[in-house]
Amino acid sequence: MDFDSQEIKQCIKALKTIDFELAYLAALTCEGLKPLSRWEKPLDHNELKLLQQLGLLTEQITRTVKTGKQVTEAIFSVSAGYIQLYEKRFGDKPIDKSAATVRFEGFLFGFPPCCVDEYIQHPYAKNNLEPEVQKILFHWACKDCKITPILLPGYLRIHEYVEEC
Ligand SMILES: [Zn+2]
């Protein structure tokens, strides 16, 4: 992603008017820090177009909740392969929170496997991150994580960029 491009800044700015987190997720995904991201609500044509202008592939996925009610999720990625993996595994399927699902989601969303395993065993166990730092991540870091500190500079840089757009 060309951080100096005015066109990209305009896109990020427009996404921020929908939701800061959507803009931040889009930028992280463009940069490849997350292979795929999920927005747990449908997006309209214009919103999807903004993501596509950033170079992202988008898809809307229908899932069901326990009551049988249908919900729509939007997913986006630079890779058609990851979109297909998500669609194949979760398209038209009920939403579940099993360990196998959390593991596969972690793989797609770019979460360190150590953090995913720790989260399955002990959700939100105390870690060594400052709360302000933990807040800009989408995974809960495991204690003494060896991968999160390597990812952090990228997350911080993109968070700052999106804030400034
Ligand atoms: Zn970890």
Backbone and ligand atoms as CSV (ligand in chain L), in Angstrom:
chain,resi,resn,atom,element,x,y,z
A,1,MET,N,N,0.857,-1.192,0.000
A,1,MET,CA,C,0.000,0.000,0.000
A,1,MET,C,C,0.888,1.234,0.000
A,2,ASP,N,N,0.586,2.160,-0.907
A,2,ASP,CA,C,1.377,3.388,-0.996
A,2,ASP,C,C,0.837,4.399,0.022
A,3,PHE,N,N,1.558,4.546,1.133
A,3,PHE,CA,C,1.086,5.397,2.229
A,3,PHE,C,C,1.021,6.877,1.847
A,4,ASP,N,N,1.752,7.262,0.790
A,4,ASP,CA,C,1.766,8.670,0.396
A,4,ASP,C,C,0.666,9.001,-0.615
A,5,SER,N,N,0.023,7.987,-1.152
A,5,SER,CA,C,-0.994,8.226,-2.187
A,5,SER,C,C,-2.218,8.951,-1.610
A,6,GLN,N,N,-2.591,10.062,-2.271
A,6,GLN,CA,C,-3.764,10.837,-1.819
A,6,GLN,C,C,-5.039,10.021,-2.008
A,7,GLU,N,N,-5.060,9.235,-3.070
A,7,GLU,CA,C,-6.234,8.419,-3.376
A,7,GLU,C,C,-6.491,7.408,-2.238
A,8,ILE,N,N,-5.407,6.783,-1.784
A,8,ILE,CA,C,-5.532,5.797,-0.703
A,8,ILE,C,C,-5.959,6.495,0.584
A,9,LYS,N,N,-5.376,7.676,0.845
A,9,LYS,CA,C,-5.758,8.433,2.048
A,9,LYS,C,C,-7.252,8.763,2.025
A,10,GLN,N,N,-7.756,9.144,0.840
A,10,GLN,CA,C,-9.185,9.470,0.715
A,10,GLN,C,C,-10.054,8.247,1.011
A,11,CYS,N,N,-9.613,7.099,0.517
A,11,CYS,CA,C,-10.349,5.844,0.753
A,11,CYS,C,C,-10.398,5.516,2.243
A,12,ILE,N,N,-9.242,5.603,2.876
A,12,ILE,CA,C,-9.163,5.292,4.308
A,12,ILE,C,C,-10.035,6.279,5.095
A,13,LYS,N,N,-9.986,7.527,4.685
A,13,LYS,CA,C,-10.780,8.567,5.339
A,13,LYS,C,C,-12.278,8.254,5.231
A,14,ALA,N,N,-12.683,7.844,4.041
A,14,ALA,CA,C,-14.097,7.510,3.811
A,14,ALA,C,C,-14.498,6.288,4.640
A,15,LEU,N,N,-13.604,5.309,4.717
A,15,LEU,CA,C,-13.898,4.114,5.532
A,15,LEU,C,C,-13.998,4.485,7.009
A,16,LYS,N,N,-13.179,5.446,7.431
A,16,LYS,CA,C,-13.224,5.887,8.841
A,16,LYS,C,C,-14.576,6.507,9.196
A,17,THR,N,N,-15.223,7.146,8.205
A,17,THR,CA,C,-16.533,7.744,8.506
A,17,THR,C,C,-17.569,6.641,8.769
A,18,ILE,N,N,-17.320,5.437,8.219
A,18,ILE,CA,C,-18.215,4.297,8.518
A,18,ILE,C,C,-17.851,3.761,9.904
A,19,ASP,N,N,-16.567,3.451,10.080
A,19,ASP,CA,C,-16.087,2.933,11.365
A,19,ASP,C,C,-14.557,2.929,11.350
A,20,PHE,N,N,-13.937,3.462,12.378
A,20,PHE,CA,C,-12.472,3.494,12.440
A,20,PHE,C,C,-11.894,2.081,12.301
A,21,GLU,N,N,-12.546,1.133,12.985
A,21,GLU,CA,C,-12.016,-0.224,12.987
A,21,GLU,C,C,-12.026,-0.847,11.588
A,22,LEU,N,N,-13.045,-0.513,10.796
A,22,LEU,CA,C,-13.122,-1.030,9.426
A,22,LEU,C,C,-11.942,-0.499,8.602
A,23,ALA,N,N,-11.650,0.789,8.741
A,23,ALA,CA,C,-10.538,1.398,8.018
A,23,ALA,C,C,-9.214,0.781,8.463
A,24,TYR,N,N,-9.066,0.567,9.752
A,24,TYR,CA,C,-7.839,-0.002,10.312
A,24,TYR,C,C,-7.660,-1.450,9.832
A,25,LEU,N,N,-8.724,-2.235,9.878
A,25,LEU,CA,C,-8.673,-3.619,9.393
A,25,LEU,C,C,-8.315,-3.663,7.911
A,26,ALA,N,N,-8.912,-2.750,7.133
A,26,ALA,CA,C,-8.644,-2.712,5.692
A,26,ALA,C,C,-7.161,-2.432,5.447
A,27,ALA,N,N,-6.607,-1.458,6.171
A,27,ALA,CA,C,-5.200,-1.097,5.983
A,27,ALA,C,C,-4.283,-2.253,6.409
A,28,LEU,N,N,-4.582,-2.898,7.521
A,28,LEU,CA,C,-3.770,-4.041,7.978
A,28,LEU,C,C,-3.809,-5.174,6.952
A,29,THR,N,N,-4.975,-5.361,6.344
A,29,THR,CA,C,-5.144,-6.448,5.375
A,29,THR,C,C,-4.408,-6.111,4.080
A,30,CYS,N,N,-4.505,-4.846,3.639
A,30,CYS,CA,C,-3.758,-4.410,2.448
A,30,CYS,C,C,-2.278,-4.642,2.641
A,31,GLU,N,N,-1.792,-4.363,3.828
A,31,GLU,CA,C,-0.371,-4.485,4.110
A,31,GLU,C,C,0.072,-5.926,4.329
A,32,GLY,N,N,-0.908,-6.851,4.365
A,32,GLY,CA,C,-0.572,-8.267,4.504
A,32,GLY,C,C,-0.328,-8.705,5.935
A,33,LEU,N,N,-0.547,-7.804,6.910
A,33,LEU,CA,C,-0.386,-8.222,8.307
A,33,LEU,C,C,-1.516,-9.166,8.709
A,34,LYS,N,N,-2.643,-9.028,8.015
A,34,LYS,CA,C,-3.736,-9.986,8.180
A,34,LYS,C,C,-4.056,-10.549,6.794
A,35,PRO,N,N,-3.934,-11.879,6.629
A,35,PRO,CA,C,-4.258,-12.455,5.319
A,35,PRO,C,C,-5.716,-12.192,4.913
A,36,LEU,N,N,-6.609,-12.216,5.904
A,36,LEU,CA,C,-8.035,-12.010,5.639
A,36,LEU,C,C,-8.649,-11.320,6.845
A,37,SER,N,N,-9.645,-10.471,6.597
A,37,SER,CA,C,-10.373,-9.859,7.706
A,37,SER,C,C,-11.868,-10.044,7.518
A,38,ARG,N,N,-12.581,-10.015,8.641
A,38,ARG,CA,C,-14.037,-10.200,8.626
A,38,ARG,C,C,-14.692,-9.008,9.289
A,39,TRP,N,N,-15.735,-8.497,8.631
A,39,TRP,CA,C,-16.566,-7.466,9.223
A,39,TRP,C,C,-17.889,-8.141,9.522
A,40,GLU,N,N,-18.299,-8.151,10.790
A,40,GLU,CA,C,-19.418,-9.013,11.163
A,40,GLU,C,C,-20.782,-8.382,10.882
A,41,LYS,N,N,-20.814,-7.575,9.842
A,41,LYS,CA,C,-22.059,-6.946,9.405
A,41,LYS,C,C,-22.000,-6.861,7.878
A,42,PRO,N,N,-23.173,-6.768,7.231
A,42,PRO,CA,C,-23.110,-6.584,5.778
A,42,PRO,C,C,-22.566,-5.203,5.440
A,43,LEU,N,N,-21.959,-5.065,4.273
A,43,LEU,CA,C,-21.511,-3.755,3.783
A,43,LEU,C,C,-22.280,-3.468,2.498
A,44,ASP,N,N,-22.615,-2.192,2.265
A,44,ASP,CA,C,-23.355,-1.881,1.038
A,44,ASP,C,C,-22.377,-1.722,-0.138
A,45,HIS,N,N,-22.951,-1.511,-1.307
A,45,HIS,CA,C,-22.170,-1.446,-2.541
A,45,HIS,C,C,-21.023,-0.428,-2.449
A,46,ASN,N,N,-21.338,0.767,-1.954
A,46,ASN,CA,C,-20.317,1.821,-1.876
A,46,ASN,C,C,-19.215,1.479,-0.888
A,47,GLU,N,N,-19.594,0.853,0.201
A,47,GLU,CA,C,-18.604,0.468,1.222
A,47,GLU,C,C,-17.665,-0.607,0.670
A,48,LEU,N,N,-18.237,-1.577,-0.054
A,48,LEU,CA,C,-17.409,-2.623,-0.665
A,48,LEU,C,C,-16.480,-2.011,-1.724
A,49,LYS,N,N,-17.000,-1.015,-2.437
A,49,LYS,CA,C,-16.208,-0.366,-3.484
A,49,LYS,C,C,-14.966,0.328,-2.900
A,50,LEU,N,N,-15.135,0.910,-1.728
A,50,LEU,CA,C,-13.991,1.561,-1.070
A,50,LEU,C,C,-12.897,0.542,-0.771
A,51,LEU,N,N,-13.308,-0.632,-0.284
A,51,LEU,CA,C,-12.328,-1.688,0.003
A,51,LEU,C,C,-11.646,-2.132,-1.282
A,52,GLN,N,N,-12.444,-2.249,-2.352
A,52,GLN,CA,C,-11.887,-2.703,-3.636
A,52,GLN,C,C,-10.911,-1.670,-4.203
A,53,GLN,N,N,-11.198,-0.391,-3.959
A,53,GLN,CA,C,-10.283,0.664,-4.426
A,53,GLN,C,C,-8.913,0.562,-3.758
A,54,LEU,N,N,-8.893,-0.045,-2.592
A,54,LEU,CA,C,-7.613,-0.245,-1.896
A,54,LEU,C,C,-6.882,-1.484,-2.419
A,55,GLY,N,N,-7.524,-2.207,-3.342
A,55,GLY,CA,C,-6.901,-3.409,-3.898
A,55,GLY,C,C,-7.347,-4.683,-3.205
A,56,LEU,N,N,-8.410,-4.601,-2.404
A,56,LEU,CA,C,-8.882,-5.784,-1.682
A,56,LEU,C,C,-9.974,-6.506,-2.469
A,57,LEU,N,N,-9.967,-7.824,-2.364
A,57,LEU,CA,C,-11.061,-8.630,-2.897
A,57,LEU,C,C,-12.090,-8.747,-1.786
A,58,THR,N,N,-13.361,-8.687,-2.130
A,58,THR,CA,C,-14.401,-8.709,-1.089
A,58,THR,C,C,-15.432,-9.785,-1.408
A,59,GLU,N,N,-16.080,-10.246,-0.370
A,59,GLU,CA,C,-17.158,-11.224,-0.531
A,59,GLU,C,C,-18.112,-11.070,0.648
A,60,GLN,N,N,-19.380,-11.277,0.381
A,60,GLN,CA,C,-20.361,-11.284,1.483
A,60,GLN,C,C,-20.751,-12.739,1.722
A,61,ILE,N,N,-20.766,-13.112,2.986
A,61,ILE,CA,C,-20.993,-14.507,3.365
A,61,ILE,C,C,-22.244,-14.576,4.240
A,62,THR,N,N,-23.113,-15.549,3.927
A,62,THR,CA,C,-24.311,-15.747,4.749
A,62,THR,C,C,-24.040,-16.867,5.750
A,63,ARG,N,N,-24.353,-16.594,7.013
A,63,ARG,CA,C,-24.196,-17.604,8.076
A,63,ARG,C,C,-25.523,-17.706,8.812
A,64,THR,N,N,-25.641,-18.684,9.680
A,64,THR,CA,C,-26.845,-18.773,10.502
A,64,THR,C,C,-26.455,-18.763,11.975
A,65,VAL,N,N,-27.315,-18.199,12.801
A,65,VAL,CA,C,-27.110,-18.257,14.245
A,65,VAL,C,C,-28.045,-19.337,14.812
A,66,LYS,N,N,-27.890,-19.629,16.104
A,66,LYS,CA,C,-28.615,-20.744,16.747
A,66,LYS,C,C,-30.117,-20.726,16.494
A,67,THR,N,N,-30.693,-19.509,16.488
A,67,THR,CA,C,-32.136,-19.392,16.310
A,67,THR,C,C,-32.555,-19.690,14.873
A,68,GLY,N,N,-31.568,-19.880,13.983
A,68,GLY,CA,C,-31.873,-20.136,12.581
A,68,GLY,C,C,-31.857,-18.869,11.748
A,69,LYS,N,N,-31.745,-17.744,12.425
A,69,LYS,CA,C,-31.719,-16.451,11.732
A,69,LYS,C,C,-30.446,-16.327,10.886
A,70,GLN,N,N,-30.606,-15.725,9.693
A,70,GLN,CA,C,-29.445,-15.542,8.813
A,70,GLN,C,C,-28.752,-14.224,9.096
A,71,VAL,N,N,-27.439,-14.263,9.067
A,71,VAL,CA,C,-26.662,-13.032,9.217
A,71,VAL,C,C,-25.671,-12.948,8.054
A,72,THR,N,N,-25.290,-11.716,7.729
A,72,THR,CA,C,-24.334,-11.515,6.634
A,72,THR,C,C,-23.040,-10.938,7.177
A,73,GLU,N,N,-21.940,-11.509,6.720
A,73,GLU,CA,C,-20.614,-11.000,7.076
A,73,GLU,C,C,-19.938,-10.550,5.793
A,74,ALA,N,N,-19.081,-9.555,5.890
A,74,ALA,CA,C,-18.250,-9.169,4.750
A,74,ALA,C,C,-16.826,-9.607,5.062
A,75,ILE,N,N,-16.167,-10.226,4.086
A,75,ILE,CA,C,-14.755,-10.597,4.272
A,75,ILE,C,C,-13.936,-9.926,3.174
A,76,PHE,N,N,-12.666,-9.659,3.469
A,76,PHE,CA,C,-11.799,-9.052,2.453
A,76,PHE,C,C,-10.360,-9.501,2.637
A,77,SER,N,N,-9.673,-9.566,1.501
A,77,SER,CA,C,-8.306,-10.082,1.477
A,77,SER,C,C,-7.651,-9.642,0.175
A,78,VAL,N,N,-6.330,-9.629,0.128
A,78,VAL,CA,C,-5.664,-9.408,-1.155
A,78,VAL,C,C,-5.581,-10.730,-1.924
A,79,SER,N,N,-5.888,-11.829,-1.249
A,79,SER,CA,C,-5.700,-13.146,-1.854
A,79,SER,C,C,-7.026,-13.866,-2.098
A,80,ALA,N,N,-7.258,-14.262,-3.360
A,80,ALA,CA,C,-8.465,-15.016,-3.700
A,80,ALA,C,C,-8.477,-16.357,-2.959
A,81,GLY,N,N,-7.297,-16.907,-2.739
A,81,GLY,CA,C,-7.199,-18.198,-2.066
A,81,GLY,C,C,-7.771,-18.156,-0.651
A,82,TYR,N,N,-7.474,-17.090,0.090
A,82,TYR,CA,C,-7.997,-16.973,1.461
A,82,TYR,C,C,-9.502,-16.749,1.468
A,83,ILE,N,N,-10.009,-15.987,0.489
A,83,ILE,CA,C,-11.461,-15.778,0.378
A,83,ILE,C,C,-12.144,-17.135,0.162
A,84,GLN,N,N,-11.548,-17.926,-0.725
A,84,GLN,CA,C,-12.125,-19.247,-1.014
A,84,GLN,C,C,-12.080,-20.162,0.206
A,85,LEU,N,N,-10.972,-20.109,0.953
A,85,LEU,CA,C,-10.864,-20.945,2.156
A,85,LEU,C,C,-11.970,-20.593,3.146
A,86,TYR,N,N,-12.193,-19.285,3.342
A,86,TYR,CA,C,-13.221,-18.845,4.293
A,86,TYR,C,C,-14.607,-19.297,3.829
A,87,GLU,N,N,-14.864,-19.061,2.525
A,87,GLU,CA,C,-16.171,-19.379,1.958
A,87,GLU,C,C,-16.474,-20.875,2.085
A,88,LYS,N,N,-15.471,-21.675,1.794
A,88,LYS,CA,C,-15.635,-23.123,1.811
A,88,LYS,C,C,-15.918,-23.620,3.237
A,89,ARG,N,N,-15.189,-23.029,4.197
A,89,ARG,CA,C,-15.286,-23.490,5.582
A,89,ARG,C,C,-16.516,-22.930,6.301
A,90,PHE,N,N,-16.874,-21.659,5.992
A,90,PHE,CA,C,-17.909,-20.997,6.797
A,90,PHE,C,C,-19.158,-20.554,6.024
A,91,GLY,N,N,-19.100,-20.531,4.685
A,91,GLY,CA,C,-20.243,-20.054,3.901
A,91,GLY,C,C,-21.473,-20.919,4.131
A,92,ASP,N,N,-22.603,-20.264,4.425
A,92,ASP,CA,C,-23.887,-20.952,4.685
A,92,ASP,C,C,-23.829,-21.901,5.886
A,93,LYS,N,N,-22.817,-21.723,6.742
A,93,LYS,CA,C,-22.685,-22.597,7.921
A,93,LYS,C,C,-23.082,-21.829,9.177
A,94,PRO,N,N,-23.497,-22.575,10.215
A,94,PRO,CA,C,-23.812,-21.882,11.471
A,94,PRO,C,C,-22.559,-21.275,12.097
A,95,ILE,N,N,-22.740,-20.192,12.845
A,95,ILE,CA,C,-21.630,-19.571,13.563
A,95,ILE,C,C,-21.328,-20.447,14.779
A,96,ASP,N,N,-20.082,-20.830,14.956
A,96,ASP,CA,C,-19.727,-21.605,16.158
A,96,ASP,C,C,-18.409,-21.102,16.705
A,97,LYS,N,N,-18.167,-21.408,17.960
A,97,LYS,CA,C,-16.966,-20.900,18.639
A,97,LYS,C,C,-16.089,-22.062,19.111
A,98,SER,N,N,-16.147,-23.187,18.392
A,98,SER,CA,C,-15.364,-24.349,18.809
A,98,SER,C,C,-13.865,-24.045,18.693
A,99,ALA,N,N,-13.065,-24.849,19.385
A,99,ALA,CA,C,-11.611,-24.652,19.346
A,99,ALA,C,C,-11.097,-24.785,17.914
A,100,ALA,N,N,-11.652,-25.733,17.153
A,100,ALA,CA,C,-11.206,-25.933,15.767
A,100,ALA,C,C,-11.500,-24.683,14.936
A,101,THR,N,N,-12.669,-24.084,15.166
A,101,THR,CA,C,-13.030,-22.864,14.442
A,101,THR,C,C,-12.118,-21.711,14.830
A,102,VAL,N,N,-11.880,-21.547,16.134
A,102,VAL,CA,C,-11.015,-20.453,16.612
A,102,VAL,C,C,-9.614,-20.603,16.021
A,103,ARG,N,N,-9.137,-21.843,15.920
A,103,ARG,CA,C,-7.804,-22.104,15.341
A,103,ARG,C,C,-7.765,-21.743,13.858
A,104,PHE,N,N,-8.798,-22.157,13.124
A,104,PHE,CA,C,-8.806,-21.877,11.681
A,104,PHE,C,C,-8.968,-20.373,11.436
A,105,GLU,N,N,-9.829,-19.728,12.228
A,105,GLU,CA,C,-9.986,-18.278,12.098
A,105,GLU,C,C,-8.660,-17.575,12.396
A,106,GLY,N,N,-7.969,-18.048,13.418
A,106,GLY,CA,C,-6.683,-17.460,13.786
A,106,GLY,C,C,-5.690,-17.542,12.641
A,107,PHE,N,N,-5.703,-18.673,11.967
A,107,PHE,CA,C,-4.832,-18.877,10.802
A,107,PHE,C,C,-5.176,-17.873,9.699
A,108,LEU,N,N,-6.481,-17.714,9.421
A,108,LEU,CA,C,-6.901,-16.805,8.340
A,108,LEU,C,C,-6.652,-15.344,8.709
A,109,PHE,N,N,-6.854,-15.019,9.976
A,109,PHE,CA,C,-6.785,-13.615,10.399
A,109,PHE,C,C,-5.363,-13.165,10.765
A,110,GLY,N,N,-4.395,-14.073,10.690
A,110,GLY,CA,C,-3.005,-13.692,10.964
A,110,GLY,C,C,-2.665,-13.600,12.442
A,111,PHE,N,N,-3.335,-14.418,13.262
A,111,PHE,CA,C,-3.043,-14.410,14.703
A,111,PHE,C,C,-1.934,-15.413,15.013
A,112,PRO,N,N,-0.995,-15.068,15.907
A,112,PRO,CA,C,0.051,-16.038,16.261
A,112,PRO,C,C,-0.578,-17.296,16.874
A,113,PRO,N,N,-0.144,-18.488,16.432
A,113,PRO,CA,C,-0.752,-19.728,16.934
A,113,PRO,C,C,-0.607,-19.904,18.443
A,114,CYS,N,N,0.503,-19.394,19.016
A,114,CYS,CA,C,0.689,-19.511,20.476
A,114,CYS,C,C,-0.422,-18.738,21.204
A,115,CYS,N,N,-0.769,-17.557,20.686
A,115,CYS,CA,C,-1.800,-16.728,21.320
A,115,CYS,C,C,-3.177,-17.386,21.177
A,116,VAL,N,N,-3.411,-17.991,20.016
A,116,VAL,CA,C,-4.702,-18.655,19.774
A,116,VAL,C,C,-4.860,-19.826,20.748
A,117,ASP,N,N,-3.797,-20.632,20.900
A,117,ASP,CA,C,-3.864,-21.782,21.805
A,117,ASP,C,C,-4.096,-21.353,23.248
A,118,GLU,N,N,-3.378,-20.303,23.656
A,118,GLU,CA,C,-3.536,-19.796,25.020
A,118,GLU,C,C,-4.962,-19.270,25.235
A,119,TYR,N,N,-5.486,-18.576,24.220
A,119,TYR,CA,C,-6.828,-18.010,24.305
A,119,TYR,C,C,-7.886,-19.121,24.442
A,120,ILE,N,N,-7.667,-20.240,23.727
A,120,ILE,CA,C,-8.618,-21.364,23.814
A,120,ILE,C,C,-8.605,-21.949,25.228
A,121,GLN,N,N,-7.408,-22.066,25.801
A,121,GLN,CA,C,-7.275,-22.638,27.158
A,121,GLN,C,C,-7.733,-21.662,28.239
A,122,HIS,N,N,-7.221,-20.414,28.136
A,122,HIS,CA,C,-7.488,-19.395,29.173
A,122,HIS,C,C,-7.763,-18.064,28.494
A,123,PRO,N,N,-9.035,-17.822,28.113
A,123,PRO,CA,C,-9.335,-16.564,27.411
A,123,PRO,C,C,-8.931,-15.344,28.234
A,124,TYR,N,N,-8.288,-14.390,27.572
A,124,TYR,CA,C,-7.914,-13.108,28.178
A,124,TYR,C,C,-7.054,-13.259,29.434
A,125,ALA,N,N,-6.179,-14.281,29.449
A,125,ALA,CA,C,-5.244,-14.414,30.577
A,125,ALA,C,C,-4.308,-13.213,30.564
A,126,LYS,N,N,-3.871,-12.827,31.740
A,126,LYS,CA,C,-3.027,-11.636,31.859
A,126,LYS,C,C,-1.753,-11.776,31.004
A,127,ASN,N,N,-1.459,-10.734,30.236
A,127,ASN,CA,C,-0.218,-10.745,29.455
A,127,ASN,C,C,0.639,-9.540,29.864
A,128,ASN,N,N,1.756,-9.357,29.164
A,128,ASN,CA,C,2.689,-8.288,29.559
A,128,ASN,C,C,2.522,-7.013,28.740
A,129,LEU,N,N,1.464,-6.952,27.940
A,129,LEU,CA,C,1.303,-5.776,27.085
A,129,LEU,C,C,0.615,-4.638,27.828
A,130,GLU,N,N,1.015,-3.420,27.477
A,130,GLU,CA,C,0.303,-2.250,27.973
A,130,GLU,C,C,-1.116,-2.302,27.399
A,131,PRO,N,N,-2.134,-1.913,28.185
A,131,PRO,CA,C,-3.513,-1.966,27.667
A,131,PRO,C,C,-3.680,-1.194,26.349
A,132,GLU,N,N,-2.970,-0.058,26.201
A,132,GLU,CA,C,-3.116,0.733,24.961
A,132,GLU,C,C,-2.564,-0.038,23.765
A,133,VAL,N,N,-1.585,-0.891,24.017
A,133,VAL,CA,C,-0.996,-1.672,22.932
A,133,VAL,C,C,-1.893,-2.872,22.616
A,134,GLN,N,N,-2.357,-3.556,23.660
A,134,GLN,CA,C,-3.255,-4.695,23.458
A,134,GLN,C,C,-4.492,-4.259,22.648
A,135,LYS,N,N,-4.937,-3.036,22.912
A,135,LYS,CA,C,-6.152,-2.501,22.279
A,135,LYS,C,C,-6.059,-2.393,20.750
A,136,ILE,N,N,-4.864,-2.222,20.206
A,136,ILE,CA,C,-4.770,-2.070,18.748
A,136,ILE,C,C,-4.569,-3.424,18.040
A,137,LEU,N,N,-4.547,-4.511,18.813
A,137,LEU,CA,C,-4.433,-5.849,18.230
A,137,LEU,C,C,-5.815,-6.477,18.119
A,138,PHE,N,N,-5.957,-7.452,17.231
A,138,PHE,CA,C,-7.234,-8.162,17.121
A,138,PHE,C,C,-7.154,-9.529,17.783
A,139,HIS,N,N,-5.956,-9.923,18.190
A,139,HIS,CA,C,-5.818,-11.158,18.971
A,139,HIS,C,C,-5.384,-10.773,20.389
A,140,TRP,N,N,-5.669,-11.658,21.339
A,140,TRP,CA,C,-5.208,-11.444,22.711
A,140,TRP,C,C,-3.836,-12.100,22.838
A,141,ALA,N,N,-2.802,-11.293,23.093
A,141,ALA,CA,C,-1.440,-11.822,23.124
A,141,ALA,C,C,-1.254,-12.779,24.306
A,142,CYS,N,N,-0.523,-13.869,24.057
A,142,CYS,CA,C,-0.213,-14.777,25.164
A,142,CYS,C,C,0.910,-14.152,26.002
A,143,LYS,N,N,1.079,-14.705,27.211
A,143,LYS,CA,C,2.098,-14.171,28.110
A,143,LYS,C,C,3.483,-14.476,27.504
A,144,ASP,N,N,4.376,-13.508,27.551
A,144,ASP,CA,C,5.731,-13.681,27.018
A,144,ASP,C,C,5.725,-14.109,25.549
A,145,CYS,N,N,4.773,-13.594,24.782
A,145,CYS,CA,C,4.654,-13.972,23.369
A,145,CYS,C,C,5.935,-13.612,22.609
A,146,LYS,N,N,6.357,-14.548,21.756
A,146,LYS,CA,C,7.576,-14.315,20.978
A,146,LYS,C,C,7.241,-13.756,19.588
A,147,ILE,N,N,5.982,-13.819,19.183
A,147,ILE,CA,C,5.606,-13.378,17.831
A,147,ILE,C,C,5.003,-11.965,17.851
A,148,THR,N,N,4.122,-11.698,18.842
A,148,THR,CA,C,3.449,-10.387,18.896
A,148,THR,C,C,4.438,-9.212,18.857
A,149,PRO,N,N,5.552,-9.256,19.601
A,149,PRO,CA,C,6.478,-8.111,19.539
A,149,PRO,C,C,7.051,-7.870,18.140
A,150,ILE,N,N,7.101,-8.916,17.329
A,150,ILE,CA,C,7.602,-8.760,15.960
A,150,ILE,C,C,6.525,-8.104,15.086
A,151,LEU,N,N,5.264,-8.421,15.385
A,151,LEU,CA,C,4.151,-7.856,14.602
A,151,LEU,C,C,3.857,-6.410,14.985
A,152,LEU,N,N,4.118,-6.082,16.249
A,152,LEU,CA,C,3.677,-4.792,16.788
A,152,LEU,C,C,4.096,-3.540,16.012
A,153,PRO,N,N,5.365,-3.433,15.587
A,153,PRO,CA,C,5.734,-2.193,14.875
A,153,PRO,C,C,4.859,-1.941,13.648
A,154,GLY,N,N,4.526,-2.995,12.916
A,154,GLY,CA,C,3.652,-2.862,11.745
A,154,GLY,C,C,2.264,-2.392,12.139
A,155,TYR,N,N,1.709,-2.995,13.186
A,155,TYR,CA,C,0.370,-2.610,13.667
A,155,TYR,C,C,0.370,-1.147,14.124
A,156,LEU,N,N,1.410,-0.777,14.864
A,156,LEU,CA,C,1.481,0.599,15.400
A,156,LEU,C,C,1.565,1.615,14.269
A,157,ARG,N,N,2.387,1.302,13.261
A,157,ARG,CA,C,2.585,2.214,12.148
A,157,ARG,C,C,1.273,2.404,11.383
A,158,ILE,N,N,0.570,1.312,11.139
A,158,ILE,CA,C,-0.669,1.392,10.366
A,158,ILE,C,C,-1.766,2.081,11.190
A,159,HIS,N,N,-1.788,1.806,12.488
A,159,HIS,CA,C,-2.778,2.457,13.362
A,159,HIS,C,C,-2.598,3.968,13.323
A,160,GLU,N,N,-1.342,4.384,13.400
A,160,GLU,CA,C,-1.012,5.811,13.385
A,160,GLU,C,C,-1.392,6.435,12.029
A,161,TYR,N,N,-1.090,5.709,10.959
A,161,TYR,CA,C,-1.408,6.192,9.620
A,161,TYR,C,C,-2.929,6.407,9.467
A,162,VAL,N,N,-3.698,5.412,9.907
A,162,VAL,CA,C,-5.164,5.505,9.765
A,162,VAL,C,C,-5.685,6.658,10.629
A,163,GLU,N,N,-5.123,6.817,11.810
A,163,GLU,CA,C,-5.535,7.940,12.674
A,163,GLU,C,C,-5.304,9.275,11.989
A,164,GLU,N,N,-4.209,9.374,11.251
A,164,GLU,CA,C,-3.834,10.648,10.638
A,164,GLU,C,C,-4.538,10.934,9.308
A,165,CYS,N,N,-5.143,9.909,8.706
A,165,CYS,CA,C,-5.816,10.107,7.398
A,165,CYS,C,C,-7.023,11.054,7.526
L,1,ZN,ZN,ZN,1.638,-15.593,21.400
